[in-house]
Amino acid sequence: MKRFAAVDCSLAVAACAEDRYRWNLEHAWLNPHTPLARNDFEEVVRLVSYATNEPIDAINVSRQSGHPQADVLTSTTVSTHTFMVEKRGSGWYTVSKSEPEID
């Protein structure tokens, strides 16, 4: 019975992350001065959506290290995180994540 409960719980978490991903695709603000290809935008949103329960507020892209990088701001009414993600090869990876700032 415990095994079934664990499977149910992991399916629920995955479903929540997928719902958050779809919501973030529609609502995350992408800085218009830092263009990002649609497939890269989707991958960045998926990476961060599965890493936190917080919705994505904004994405800002730069090329500081020679690789495309993005600062991704997530927040709720009680906390805020910033994720730094970087494109290496054909994939995006989390480079750093800030500690939550609790209001």
Secondary structure, DSSP 4 states (H G I P E B T S, - for coil): -HHHHHHHHHHHHHHHHHHHHHHHHHH-EE-TTS---HHHHHHHHHHHHTT-SSPEEEEEEE-TTSS-EEEEEEE-SS-EEEEEEEEETTEEEEEEEPPP---
